[in-house]
Every structure is written in C-alpha cells, then in structure tokens.
Amino acid sequence: MSNLRNIKDRIKSIQNTQKITRAMKMVAAAKVKKAENSVKMSRPFTFELYKMFTKVFKAVSSGVFEPINTERAIDNYPKLLEKREIKTVGFVVMSSNKGLAGAYSANIVRFTLNEIKKALGEGKKVKLYLAGQKAYPALKNAARNLDFEIKSVYSSIMDNPDSTSSLVLAEDLAAQYVSSEIDTIELITTRYQNMMTYKVEKWTLLPVLEVKEFHKKEFDEEHNVTHKESSHKIDPLTEFVPDLCSILQKVVPMYITNIIFQAFLEAQASELASRMSAMSAATNNAQEMIRVLTIDYNKARQAQITQELNEVVSGADALK
C-alpha cells in the first residue's frame, strides 16, 4: 500500500511540475514572437546606419582628427575612432537574469572563458562588464584561477533592455575607452537565428574603425539585396552640411549605442527561444515520466489485487 501511495504522490508532483513548465513554455512562445519581430525590424536600420557611418568616415581624406573636449566621453569621436596597441581587452558579456533556459547561460560562459584564455595567452589584460547576472557566479569562480577582473555588473539592464539602458552602457564603456583603461571592447552576445537556434558571437564595439558590417550576409539573404563594391564610395561632388566632423560627432555615438541595443535585442530573443525549447522539452519529459509511473502504478495495483484475492481464496479454503 505504501508503495502505491508513493507512486501516486510522485505522479501528482510531476503533473504539477508539468503544468508549470507548460505555462512557462506558452509565456515564452508569446514573448519570443514579439522579440523576433523586434530583431528583424531593427536589423535593416542597424545595417543602414553602418553604411552611413562608413560613407561619412571614408569621405574624410586623412582619417586623422584633432583632439576635442566634450562633457560626455561618447561624444569624443576622435578618441573613439583611435586605433592603438591593444594591451587591455574589455568584454561585455550579455547573459540573462532568469534561469530555466536550458544551456543558454552555460554556452555564453563557455564562449567567454575561451575568449578570455585566448586574450590572456596573447599577453593582454582582461576586464569584464556583465550585462545580466546569470553568468556572474561562474565567471567569478573562474576568476580565482584565471587572471582577469570583473569590472562592473549591469544586472537590471537585461530585465527590460531599451535604447536608454543601451546609452547608459555605451557612455560607461566610452569613458573607459577614452581614458585608456581599455584598448578594445568586444560584445559577447547571442545572435538570434530562429525559434530553435541561436549562435554565440563576438562583435567588436570599440575602436569603431574595427567594427565589421553588421550581419550583412543575413540582411542580404532576408531582403534579396545585392551590393556592388562601390556602394560605400561617395561622389567627390557630394557636399556635407554641416561639415563631416560635425556629422561624425553625431553619428558615432548613435552607431555605438545602436550596436549595443541590437545586441540586447538579439540576446533577448535568443534567451526566450532557448527557454521555450527548454520548457517544451521539460513538458515532454514530464509526460513520459507520468506514462512510465502510471504503468508502474497499474502493475503494483494489479499485484496488490491478486494478493488480496489469494488471501480471500486461502481464507475461504481454510473455513471448509
């Protein structure tokens, strides 16, 4: 009897867990569609902003700018365009604040540690800026054996990433770069591919000159766009008003902030897709466990009934 009760209790417990995982799957599915739309709508703007920045920069003949004084580091475009010897690398690691997303955070931590080891092997110092708190415990533990520093943790940003939080992070990172505390900044994020897959990637944020075209291949495939080699050239008769340097002072901060915001959107969509897949698998596993336990329960119940019948028959025979 106690064995039957234990099996029945386990079935009930798993059924309750299944209700939770099914609900979380439905919530993630509803959110991931919205996040997917945000990613797809923002990619063309990010790509066009890249092209505009590239055109403006290439129109500047020398590529050398006079130092300027600005209140905000992110407005100091000569420093942000400056390429120098890389002695200290800054990694901005975008993870999540919530769990139950499968191997999402573990994949980010694994990728980050590989990049840290690579940088340390090249004799560079490493500083981390964590957006999201799920990667923090593992990276803090790894810092005991590897020589790198966790400089800042922006845990609240990943709860609701928007352009304002992107600007806050961009200003902090620009200040670190302008003050020469770090010589390059790499974003470690996840690029959303579809409801089932994502890819952990590293994007160069600073110096701006090292930034590659943002998802050019993916954008071309989605929109059937064909680009000529001369697409980034500017007609020598083109006149910019105001002057090019003034335009760069506006475009560079906008570009840096937008790249960070795009990384946030990609990470958010990837996390939700990973959570939806994980909760779907958990729901299916719970159903399979219930099926197996139900069979065990029925077998145990049948054995108990058989035993009870044998006892009744034996008792009846004893009374004869």
C-alpha positions in Angstrom: 0.0 0.0 0.0 2.8 2.4 0.9 4.5 1.7 -2.5 1.2 2.6 -4.3 0.9 5.8 -2.3 4.5 6.8 -3.1 4.0 6.3 -6.8 0.7 8.2 -6.8 2.3 11.1 -4.9 5.2 11.2 -7.5 2.7 11.2 -10.4 0.8 14.1 -8.8 4.0 16.0 -8.1 5.2 15.6 -11.7 1.8 16.6 -13.0 2.0 19.9 -11.0 5.5 20.5 -12.4 4.2 19.8 -15.9 1.6 22.5 -15.5 4.2 25.0 -14.6 6.6 24.1 -17.5 3.7 24.1 -20.0 2.6 27.6 -18.8 6.2 28.9 -19.0 6.5 27.4 -22.5 3.4 29.3 -23.6 4.6 32.6 -22.0 8.0 32.3 -23.7 6.4 31.4 -27.0 4.2 34.6 -26.8 7.2 36.7 -25.9 9.7 35.3 -28.4 7.4 36.1 -31.3 7.4 39.8 -30.3 11.2 39.7 -29.7 11.7 38.1 -33.1 9.8 40.9 -34.8 11.8 43.5 -32.9 15.1 41.9 -34.1 14.0 41.6 -37.7 12.7 45.2 -37.8 15.9 46.6 -36.2 18.5 44.8 -38.3 17.9 46.9 -41.5 18.2 50.1 -39.6 21.4 49.0 -37.9 22.8 47.9 -41.3 21.9 51.2 -43.0 23.4 53.1 -40.0 26.6 51.2 -40.5 26.7 52.1 -44.2 26.1 55.8 -43.5 28.9 55.8 -40.9 31.3 54.1 -43.3 30.5 56.5 -46.1 31.0 59.6 -43.9 34.2 58.3 -42.5 35.7 57.3 -45.9 34.8 60.8 -47.1 37.3 62.2 -44.6 40.5 62.2 -46.6 43.1 62.0 -43.8 41.2 59.9 -41.2 43.1 61.8 -38.5 41.1 64.1 -36.2 42.1 66.9 -33.9 41.5 66.2 -30.2 38.4 67.8 -28.8 37.0 68.4 -25.3 33.5 67.0 -24.6 31.4 66.6 -21.5 30.5 63.1 -22.4 33.1 60.5 -23.5 30.7 59.1 -26.1 30.8 62.4 -27.9 34.6 62.3 -28.2 34.6 60.8 -31.6 38.4 61.3 -32.3 39.3 59.1 -29.4 36.6 56.5 -30.2 37.9 56.3 -33.8 41.5 56.0 -32.5 43.2 52.6 -33.0 46.0 51.9 -30.6 48.1 49.0 -29.4 45.8 46.5 -27.5 47.1 45.9 -24.0 43.8 45.6 -22.2 40.7 43.9 -23.6 37.2 44.7 -22.3 34.5 42.0 -22.8 30.8 43.0 -22.4 29.1 39.7 -21.6 25.3 39.6 -22.3 23.6 36.8 -20.3 20.2 36.7 -18.7 18.7 37.4 -15.3 16.5 34.3 -15.3 17.1 30.6 -15.4 15.2 27.7 -16.9 16.5 28.5 -20.3 18.4 25.3 -21.0 22.1 25.7 -21.7 21.8 29.3 -22.7 23.9 30.9 -19.9 26.3 27.9 -19.9 27.0 28.4 -23.6 27.7 32.1 -23.1 30.1 31.4 -20.1 31.9 28.7 -22.1 32.4 31.0 -25.1 33.5 33.9 -22.8 36.1 31.7 -21.0 37.6 30.6 -24.3 37.9 34.3 -25.4 39.5 35.2 -22.0 42.0 32.4 -22.3 42.9 33.4 -25.8 43.4 37.1 -24.8 45.5 36.1 -21.7 47.6 33.8 -23.9 48.4 36.8 -26.1 49.7 38.7 -23.1 46.7 41.0 -22.7 44.9 42.1 -19.6 41.1 41.3 -19.5 38.3 43.3 -17.9 34.7 42.1 -17.9 31.5 44.1 -18.0 28.5 41.8 -17.3 25.0 42.7 -18.6 22.8 40.2 -16.8 23.6 38.2 -13.6 23.4 34.6 -14.6 26.9 34.4 -15.9 28.3 36.2 -12.9 28.7 33.2 -10.4 30.5 31.0 -13.0 32.8 33.8 -14.2 33.5 35.0 -10.6 34.6 31.4 -9.7 36.8 31.2 -12.9 38.5 34.5 -11.9 40.1 32.6 -9.0 42.2 30.6 -11.4 42.4 33.0 -14.4 43.9 36.5 -14.1 41.0 38.7 -15.2 38.8 41.4 -13.5 35.1 41.7 -13.3 34.8 45.5 -13.6 31.0 46.1 -13.5 27.8 44.2 -13.4 24.6 45.7 -15.0 22.1 43.2 -13.7 18.9 45.4 -14.2 19.6 46.1 -17.9 18.6 42.7 -19.1 15.2 42.9 -17.4 13.9 45.3 -20.0 16.6 46.4 -22.5 15.8 49.6 -24.3 17.6 52.5 -26.0 18.0 54.3 -22.7 19.8 51.4 -21.0 21.9 51.0 -24.1 23.0 54.6 -23.9 23.9 54.3 -20.2 26.1 51.3 -21.0 27.6 53.0 -24.1 28.6 56.0 -22.1 30.3 53.9 -19.4 32.2 51.9 -22.0 33.2 55.0 -24.0 34.5 56.6 -20.8 36.7 53.5 -20.1 38.0 53.6 -23.7 38.7 57.4 -23.8 40.5 57.2 -20.5 42.7 54.4 -22.0 41.7 51.9 -19.2 40.8 49.5 -22.0 42.1 49.5 -25.6 39.3 47.5 -27.3 35.7 46.5 -26.4 34.2 43.3 -27.6 30.5 42.4 -27.1 29.7 38.7 -26.4 26.1 38.2 -27.2 23.8 35.6 -29.0 22.6 36.2 -32.5 19.0 35.1 -32.9 18.5 32.7 -35.9 15.1 31.2 -35.5 12.8 29.8 -32.8 15.0 26.8 -32.3 18.6 28.1 -32.7 20.9 30.9 -31.8 24.6 31.5 -32.1 27.0 32.9 -29.5 29.1 35.6 -31.2 31.7 38.3 -30.5 31.2 41.8 -32.0 33.9 44.5 -31.9 32.4 47.7 -30.5 35.5 49.9 -30.0 37.6 51.1 -31.7 34.8 52.0 -34.1 37.1 51.5 -37.1 37.4 47.8 -36.3 33.6 47.2 -36.5 32.7 44.9 -39.3 29.5 45.1 -41.3 26.6 44.1 -39.1 25.0 40.8 -40.3 25.4 41.9 -44.0 25.1 38.4 -45.2 21.9 37.7 -43.2 20.4 41.0 -44.2 21.1 40.4 -47.9 19.5 36.9 -47.7 16.4 38.1 -46.0 15.8 41.0 -48.3 17.4 39.7 -51.5 19.7 42.7 -51.7 22.8 42.8 -54.0 25.6 45.3 -53.1 28.2 46.5 -55.5 31.8 47.0 -54.4 31.4 50.7 -55.0 28.4 51.0 -52.6 30.5 52.7 -49.9 32.1 55.3 -52.3 31.0 58.9 -52.3 30.7 61.1 -55.3 33.5 63.7 -54.9 31.0 66.4 -55.7 28.9 65.4 -52.6 28.7 68.2 -50.1 28.0 67.6 -46.5 26.2 70.2 -44.4 27.4 70.8 -41.7 31.0 69.6 -42.1 32.0 66.0 -41.9 33.5 66.2 -38.4 30.3 67.6 -37.0 28.4 64.7 -38.7 30.7 62.2 -37.2 30.3 63.6 -33.8 26.6 62.8 -34.1 26.8 59.5 -36.0 29.5 57.8 -33.9 27.6 57.9 -30.6 24.4 56.9 -32.4 26.2 54.0 -34.0 27.8 52.7 -30.8 24.5 52.9 -28.9 22.6 51.2 -31.7 25.1 48.3 -31.9 24.6 47.7 -28.1 20.8 47.9 -28.4 20.9 45.5 -31.3 23.0 43.1 -29.2 20.4 43.4 -26.4 17.5 42.6 -28.8 19.4 39.6 -30.3 20.2 38.3 -26.8 16.7 38.7 -25.5 15.1 36.9 -28.5 17.7 34.1 -28.2 17.1 33.7 -24.4 13.3 33.5 -24.9 13.7 31.0 -27.7 16.0 28.9 -25.6 13.6 29.0 -22.7 10.7 28.0 -24.9 12.6 25.0 -26.2 13.8 24.0 -22.7 10.2 24.2 -21.3 8.9 22.3 -24.2 11.4 19.5 -23.6 10.7 19.6 -19.8 6.9 19.2 -20.5 7.5 16.3 -22.8 9.8 14.6 -20.3 7.3 15.1 -17.6 4.6 13.4 -19.8 6.9 10.5 -20.4 7.7 10.1 -16.7 4.0 10.2 -15.9 3.4 7.4 -18.5 6.1 5.2 -17.0 4.9 5.8 -13.4 1.3 5.1 -14.4 2.4 1.7 -15.8 4.3 1.0 -12.6 1.3 2.1 -10.6 -1.1 -0.2 -12.5 1.3 -3.1 -12.2 1.7 -2.6 -8.5 -2.1 -2.2 -8.1 -2.7 -5.4 -10.1 -0.2 -7.3 -7.9 -1.9 -6.0 -4.8 -5.4 -7.1 -6.1 -4.0 -10.5 -6.9 -2.5 -10.8 -3.5 -5.8 -9.8 -1.9 -7.7 -12.3 -4.0 -5.3 -15.1 -3.0 -5.7 -14.2 0.7 -9.6 -14.3 0.3 -9.4 -17.7 -1.5 -7.0 -19.1 1.1 -9.3 -17.9 3.9 -12.3 -19.5 2.2 -10.4 -22.8 1.8 -9.4 -22.7 5.5 -13.1 -22.4 6.5 -14.1 -25.5 4.6 
